[in-house]
Each structure stands twice: as structure tokens, then as C-alpha cells.
Amino acid sequence: MKAKKGDITHKLKIARGQIDGILQMIDENRYCVDISNQLQATQALLRSANQEILQEHIRNCVREALQTDVENPKLEEALELLEKMAQ
């Protein structure tokens, strides 16, 4: 994950700022549709960060596990994570 760490951290910091903004919007009784739009944007950013993390996991940990002859639970772990994302 080292290669993408900066990108992922940047996305998460933006999401944190968006959440702070959403909380402020709620405190200010802003228009519900505007709040919902901001929530959707934040969710998309979090999904994107999660996708990058999982891609790095598959590229590194799962690839390494598949190259060894020893039975390794990394593949099942990755499949479970992908299943959760699909829900």
C-alpha cells in the first residue's frame, strides 16, 4: 500500500473535511437535498479510497499468497472484502 498511501490519505482527509462541512450544514438547518448531495459525494470518495486499498491488497498480499505453495487465507479474505463491497 506504500505506493498509494499518499493518494488514499489525501482522499480520506478530504472526506473528513466534507463530513465536518455536512455537520455544519445540519447545524445551520440547510436544505436537505444539499446535505444529501454532500453525503453522496463523501460516500463516493470513501468508496474510491476503499477500492484503492483493496486493489493494493490484491496486487501485493494476495499475489504473494498465490505464489507460495502453502495454503494461505489471503485469497478468501480478499473475496470476502469484494463481497462486502458489492452489497
Stockholm file with secondary structure:
# STOCKHOLM 1.0

chainA/1-87         MKAKKGDITHKLKIARGQIDGILQMIDENRYCVDISNQLQATQALLRSANQEILQEHIRNCVREALQTDVENPKLEEALELLEKMAQ
#=GR chainA/1-87 SS CTTTHHHHHHHHHHHHHHHHHHHHHHHTTCCHHHHHHHHHHHHHHHHHHHHHHHHHHIIIIIHHHHHSSSCCTHHHHHHHHHHHHHC
#=GC SS_cons        CTTTHHHHHHHHHHHHHHHHHHHHHHHTTCCHHHHHHHHHHHHHHHHHHHHHHHHHHIIIIIHHHHHSSSCCTHHHHHHHHHHHHHC
//
